[in-house]
């Protein structure tokens, strides 16, 4: 028998229900709010998250978490159920612009993280059906629809190359960038050319596609385009006479240039809008302060793609540089990325942060296993 004196004012409560609501704000931005129901009343979850993160270390949580919800009132939360949500909310709240005490602002880039949280089954999520469906597809590559190879392609794609084409078309459909990270010799160029030819045949390519590559690869791009996709017209901006072709850029499907020439021809290239901006051997821009890396970020393109067999050679900052070009803000600014991921992973061997980063970039990188983090 337990008797409680009226003067005893220490009350503990359990969560009855968990809710999340998504509202579309336009221009691919969404507001996400979290609430919990306790004794029939709803309260905002995010202020409690701040309290939990201040009082507990995510890598050493007790079985039951306790937070203050009012005078002499405390909330008990099961650690096993809440930890995955806390990790997601911490990153969303810390990196999302426009977040307030009661909501988090999401972009399309956050769809996969939202799907991860939804798959845990803790929250009942309403609204944002399109965003949630995108997230589920990003988490499950096999769920991406197959597309037919372009009719004009003079080659038969191997199975993995067809998967690459499906993935490229999927990212294009939702306005997302990606890193095609196959090993050398496995056909990154032909996958890209098949993708661009399909864009032309579908009528979506209404402006040229700019391909930036090392000088040594200019001939390879031209030869493979002539061989496999002869319907794509090609302009190579190389050599001392390239200036006489500047006025014809918009007349071609593919425009090829090199990293060294970016700084010389930057003003001309900036005057045009491109359907695709593709960086071959994209690790070339791993130093975001280099002139060519800064300039390529200023070019106007509807879609961006990186091709590289070595997306990260020395440190995680190189991975950040690629995604800062592809989808600015996806991994936060450089200071946030260093604080959130690079320092904990590289200096402290934080396995949880390594896993979170891997899950974050996985949907946007084909052959993620090549990144040793």
DONU-332439 format. One record per residue (C-alpha): residue in three letters; x, y, z. Coordinates in steps of 0.1 Angstrom, whole numbers, plus 5000, padded with zeros to 4 digits. Layout:
REM residues N
ALAXYZ...
***
This chain:
REM residues 373
UNK500050005000UNK501350344990UNK500050665006UNK500851004992UNK500651315015UNK498851615000UNK501951815007UNK504051584984UNK504451784951UNK506651564930UNK504651424901UNK505851204872UNK504051154840UNK504250924809UNK503751024773UNK500350904760UNK500950984723UNK503551144699UNK502551364670UNK504451534641UNK502751774616UNK504251894583UNK503052204566UNK504352304531UNK505652664530UNK506352674493UNK509552674472UNK510352324485UNK510352434522UNK508352274550UNK507552344586UNK507752054610UNK506252074644UNK506351804672UNK503951764700UNK503251504727UNK500151424746UNK500451394784UNK497351344805UNK495151454777UNK496951774770UNK499351844741UNK502652024745UNK505552114722UNK508351864720UNK511252074708UNK511652274741UNK511951944758UNK514551834733UNK516752124743UNK516452034779UNK517351674772UNK520351764751UNK521651994779UNK521251734806UNK522251404789UNK524951284766UNK523451094736UNK526150824738UNK525550754775UNK521750774781UNK520150604811UNK517150374806UNK514750644815UNK515051014808UNK513451274830UNK512551634819UNK510751914838UNK507452004822UNK506052234850UNK506352324886UNK506951994904UNK505851804873UNK508251574855UNK508051364823UNK509551014820UNK510750914785UNK512050564775UNK515650614763UNK515550334737UNK512550484719UNK513650844722UNK517350834713UNK516950794675UNK514451084675UNK516751294696UNK519651244672UNK517451344642UNK515851644660UNK519251764672UNK520651784637UNK517451924622UNK517052194648UNK520752284648UNK521252304610UNK517852424598UNK517452794590UNK514352964603UNK513852714631UNK512052834663UNK511352694697UNK508252504685UNK509152404649UNK511852304625UNK512152414589UNK512852144564UNK513852134528UNK513651854502UNK517251754513UNK515851654547UNK513351404533UNK515551104541UNK516051194577UNK512351244581UNK511650904567UNK514250754591UNK512350904620UNK508950794606UNK510250434602UNK510850414639UNK507150424645UNK507250644675UNK505650954660UNK502250974642UNK503151204613UNK500451394594UNK500751624563UNK503651644538UNK502751334519UNK504951414489UNK507951494512UNK507451164531UNK507050964500UNK510351114486UNK512051024519UNK510950664517UNK512250634481UNK515550794491UNK515950534519UNK515150244496UNK517050264463UNK515249954451UNK512050154452UNK513250394425UNK511450334392UNK513350194363UNK513550404331UNK514050304295UNK517450374280UNK517250654254UNK516350544219UNK519450704204UNK521950544227UNK524350334207UNK525350104235UNK523749844258UNK523949954294UNK525149694320UNK522849624349UNK524649854373UNK524850124347UNK521050104342UNK520650134380UNK522850444377UNK520650594350UNK517550524371UNK519150704400UNK520151004379UNK516651034366UNK515151004400UNK517451284414UNK516551504384UNK512851454390UNK513051594425UNK515651854419UNK518351684439UNK522151664433UNK524251364436UNK527751204435UNK528250924410UNK531250754427UNK531850444406UNK535450324402UNK537450424372UNK536550224341UNK533050134353UNK531250384330UNK530550704348UNK530850894315UNK528450664295UNK525850674324UNK526051054324UNK525751074286UNK522750834286UNK521151044312UNK521651364292UNK520451204260UNK517251094277UNK516851454289UNK517051574253UNK514751304239UNK512151394266UNK512251764256UNK513551874291UNK516951984278UNK516052344267UNK519552484276UNK523052344272UNK524752114297UNK528152234309UNK530751964317UNK533852064335UNK536751814335UNK540551794338UNK542251884305UNK543451524300UNK539751404298UNK538551644272UNK539251404244UNK537651114262UNK534351304267UNK534251404231UNK535051054218UNK532550884240UNK529851134231UNK530451094194UNK530450714198UNK527550654221UNK525350964218UNK525851114184UNK522551304186UNK524151534213UNK525851824197UNK529251904213UNK531252234217UNK534752204232UNK535952524247UNK539652464246UNK542652614229UNK543652964220UNK540753004195UNK537952904219UNK536953274222UNK535353264187UNK532853004200UNK531553194230UNK528553334212UNK527452984201UNK527352824236UNK523552814237UNK523352634203UNK524952314216UNK523752034239UNK527151964255UNK529652234263UNK533052094275UNK535552304294UNK538452244318UNK539152344354UNK542152564345UNK540052754320UNK537252834345UNK539153134360UNK539853274325UNK536353214310UNK534353254341UNK532653584331UNK531453434298UNK530253104314UNK528353304341UNK526153474314UNK524453144305UNK521852914321UNK522652544320UNK520352244322UNK523052044339UNK526352134354UNK528551824357UNK531951814374UNK534151524363UNK536951424387UNK534951644411UNK537551604439UNK539251884421UNK537052134440UNK537851974474UNK539452304485UNK536452534486UNK538752844488UNK540452764455UNK539453004427UNK537952744404UNK535952594433UNK534552934441UNK533653014405UNK531952694397UNK529552754426UNK528353074409UNK527352914376UNK523552894369UNK522252544364UNK518952364370UNK520752044381UNK524251954394UNK526151634394UNK529551524405UNK531551234390UNK534451094410UNK535950774421UNK537550934451UNK534951164468UNK537151174499UNK540951134498UNK542251294530UNK539551424553UNK535751474556UNK536051844546UNK536451724510UNK533151544513UNK531551864526UNK532952064497UNK531251834471UNK527851864487UNK528352244493UNK528552264455UNK525752024448UNK523152124474UNK524352424495UNK523152394531UNK522552024529UNK525451964554UNK525252304569UNK528052564567UNK531652454571UNK531752554608UNK528652354616UNK529852054596UNK533252054614UNK531552084648UNK528851834641UNK530751564622UNK534351624612UNK535851684647UNK533951414665UNK534651154638UNK538251234629UNK539551334663UNK537351134687UNK536350834667UNK532650894673UNK530850604657UNK527350744662UNK528251064643UNK529950854616UNK526750654612UNK524550964611UNK526751124584UNK526750804564UNK522950794566UNK522651154557UNK524651134524UNK523650784514UNK520650864492UNK522751114472UNK525850904465UNK525950594444UNK528650354457UNK528750504491UNK530950224503UNK533850394486UNK533850654513UNK535850524543UNK534250704572
***
